[in-house]
Structure formats: structure tokens, C-alpha cells
């Protein structure tokens, strides 16, 4: 019996090594910047406890998801700033937020991101966390902040609470995906099939008009501009797919094709 257990453990270990190699070979070739990351057992525990998307996957998909999270943690700096303090759990949730939108794409990683800066709360356009007027929860950096993302720690955690209305971290990673073609314009050309671009643009502008006329339950911020629309409806797609499918079936179908995902019922 003991020999059988050793064999099983060896097979599981070997499968893990093969999976990690597959992720490195096919997902991306970013350099390792963090040698030590949380164990796969702890990553799995956090994902099971906090990430609904992960719990909807089958066992094989979950193993792949864990490997993708590990890849992100190995290749992306996560740095507390402005007096923030972060835990392994919070780092895993950032990596999960990055993994969710791209999970069904085997050959795509965030080549345009080096570091995630974690702030202790909201901030303003000058990155100040103490001035009275500050309402930014997350931001994809530009200029001097190129290849960086900023996330508010409370906003990160709120996105993974039960019955959360949105997910700031997923929102910002969607902006990063949108930005990969050089322009943050609500049209992710690296993901969207060419034959879907024009229908998507038409559906996007039509839905923005509906939001502005108060004829949609999608939150008003989505009507700010096409980039914010894409990020917000992506949050709905991953957080509340059933509601989005019910209220905006055409939009849901297009997002399902863009993200190449399986329809998740929640």
C-alpha cells in the first residue's frame, strides 16, 4: 500500500513538472523574477476559497489554471507601495485576475507587463493616496509608468467577495489585453476574430447608447468610452455571465467568442 502511494505521488509530481514546462513553452518566455512563490497546494487552497471561476473548472483545467497562476507569479513583480502590505493570498488573487481573461488562450501572456504596484487605497491621477479627492481603484500605467499596473488593495479584495458587483483587477487586466495592439480602444485585436470586429463595434456603441438612456442594467461607468465599456462588460462576463446572457444575449455571445470560453452558468 505504501509503495502504491509513493507511485501515485510521483505521477502527480511528474504531471505537475510537465504542466509547468508546457506553460513555459507555450504561454510565454518571460524571465523569472521571483524564484520563490507560494506552493501549488496553497495556491489551490486560495483559489478554491475565493475564485468562483476556478471552481467552475474541471480537475484538468484547474491544474492548468494553477500552472498559469504560478507562471504569472514567477515572471511578474508584485510590489506594495505607499505603505501597503500584501500577503501571499493577495498576490495569488492578482495572478488569478490576470489568468481568468486569458485562460482559454494557450499562447498568450502579459508580455506588456513587468510589475503590479499595490496601493493601500484609492489614489488620484498624480498617484497620491492621501489627498481628499481621489477615486481611482486601478490603472494601467503609461509614460514613466509604462509596463506597470496599479491596484488598490481594498478594491482587489472586494472583487473576490461573494455577490461582488465587479472586479477591479480583472477590469485592469482587460485594459492591458486591449492595450496589447497599441491602442486602448475597446477592440482587442489580438483576441477578437476579424469577422467579429465590425459587429462588435456596432453592438458596443448600441449598448453604450442604451446605458446612457438608462435602458440597460450595466453600470453607467461602461458608457464612459469604448475602452471602459469593454473592461466593464468583461467583468460582467466573468463575474455574472448568467445575468449578462439573460439581459444582453448578443453581447454575451460576442464576448464568449472573443474570450474563446465555455459558457459558465452561475
N, C-alpha and C positions, 0 to 999 in steps of 0.2 A: 504493500500500500504506500509506503514511504517512497519507494522508487518511482511509482506511478505519479505521485505528487511532484517529485523533482522533475520528471519528464514534462508534465503539464506546465510547470513554472518556466522551464527552459523554452518551451514552444511559445508561450506568451511573451517572454523576453525577446526571443528571436523575431517574432511578429512585430514587436514594437520597434526594434532596430531597423527592420525592412521598411516599416511605415515612415520612420523618420528619414531614412535615405531617400525614399520616394518623394517626400515633401521637399527635401533639399534639391533633388534632381529636377523635379517638375514644376514646383511652385515658384522658386526664385533662387537667386545666387547671392543674396546679401551677405555681408560679412557678419560673423559672430561678434557681438559687442558685450554680451553678458554670458559668461561661462556658466555661472550658477543661476538656475531658475528653480521655482518650486517643483516638487516631484510630480510625476504624472498622476499618482494616487490623489494628491491634494488638489491638483487641477481638476480632476474628475469630480471630487467632492464638492468643490466650489460651483462648478458648472451644474451639477445635479441640483444643488440647493438654490441657485439664483437665476439660471438661464433657461427659460421655457423653450427657446428654440432648440437647445441641446437635448432637452428631454423628449422632444418630438422625433428625434432621430433613432434609427435602429442601431444595434450594437456596433456594426462595422463602421457606420457613418460617425458614431460617437468617437471611435478610435481615431478616425481621420481628423475630426474636429479638434481633438486633444493635441494631435501632432501639429496641426496648423497653429493652434494657440502657442505651443512650445516654440515653434519656428518664429513667431512674432516676438515672443519674449526674449529669445536668443539674439534677435537681429535688430531690435528697436529699443533705444534708451527710454526709460520712463523715469522722469525726474521731478521730485517735489520742489516747488518754488514758492516764494513769498511766505514762508513759514508753514507750508503744508507738510503733512506727514502721511505717508502711504504704506499700506500693508500688502502682503503677497496676494491676498484676496482681491484687493482693488486693482492690482496690476493684472491679475487674471481676467477681471471683468473688462478692463480696457482691451486686452488681447481678444477676448470673446467678441467685443463690439466690432473689432476690426475683421474678425473671421466671418461673422454672420453674413454680411452682404456679398462676400466673395466665395462663400463655402462651396457653391456648385461650379466654380471655375478652377480647374486643376492647375492651370498655368498662369495664374495672376497673383501678384503680391504687391505690397505697397513700396515700390521702388522709389517713390517720390516722398518718402517719409523717413527721417532719421531719429526723431525724438518726439515724445509726448511730454509736455510740461503740465504738471498738475498744480492748480492753484487752490487755495483753501476756500474760495467762494467766488462770487461774481466779480467781474472786472469790467473796465471800460476800454475804449479804443486805444488808450495810451498804456494799457496793461496795468492800470492802477487798481488795487484791490481794497483801498481804504477810502477813496473819495465817495461822497454821498451818492452821486449819480453814476451808477454802474449797473448794468443789466445783462451783460454778455455771459453766457453759460459755457460757450465753447467757440473755438475759432481755428481755422486752417491758416497758418501763417503765410505772409508774403514779404517781399523785400528782405530786410535783415532777419526776418523770422521764417524765411523760405526753408522748406523741408521739416518744419516743426508744426505741431498741433498743440493747442492749449485747451485743457478741460478743467471745469470747475468740479472739485471733488464731490460736493453735495449733489450736483446735477448728475454726475456719473452714477452715484449710488441710487438716486431717485429713479433712474431709468430702469433699474432691475427690481424695484419693489412691485409687489402684487398690485394689479389694476393700475399700473402706471399709465399716464396719458401719452407719454412719449419717451424717447431715449436720446439724450443729447449726444452721447458718444457715437452711437450708430449714425446719427444725423451728420456729425462732423466727418466720419469716415466716408459717408456717401459723398460729401463735398470733395473729399480727396480723390475718390473714384472719378467724379465729374471733372476734376481738375487735370486728370492724367492726360487728356488730349490737348492740354494747353489753355483751355478756357472753361471757367466755371459758369455754364450757361443752361444747366438743366437737361443737357443732351449728352449722355455718357457714351461717346462714340466708340470707346474701346469695348463696351459691353453690348450696346444695342444693335440688333441686326439692321443692316442698311435699309431693308424694305420696311422697317418699322419706324424709321426716323421721322418721316413726314406725318404719318398717323399719330405718332406720339406728340409731336409739336402741336398738332391741331387739338388733340384731346387735352393736352396740358393747358393751352390758352382758353379752351372752352370751360374747363373746370375752374380755372382762376377767375373767370367771369362769374361763374356760379357762386364761388366763395364770396366774392365782393358784393354780390346781390343777396347774400345770406341765404342761398339756396342749397348749401352743402354743409354737412356736419364736420368737414375737415377744418381744422383750426385756422383762424384768419392769417396767421403768420405765413402760411403756404402761398398766399396771394401777394406776398412782398415782391417777388420776381421769380423767373423760371428756375433759378438755382435753388432758392429756398423751397419752391414747390416740389422739386424732385427729392430734396432731402426730407421734407416733412412727409410726403406720401410714402416714401420708402420706410420711414418709421412705422407708419400705419401698416404697411405690407408685412413687416416683420413682427410687429407687436400686436396688431389687431386685424389679421388677414380676413377673418370671417366677416367682421363688420365692414371692411373695405369692399369685399366681394359682394356683400348684400347691397350697399348703398351706391357703389361705383363699379359695376361689373366689368365694363370695358377698360377702365383704368387698371383694375386688378389684373385682368388678363394680360394687358401690355406689360405691367411690372413683372408678372410671372414669367413672361418671355424674356424680358430684359435680364432678369436675375437668373434665368435658366433653372428655376427652383421647382420644388414639388409643392402643390397646394397644401398648405398646412391648416387644418381645422382647429380652431381654439374657441 
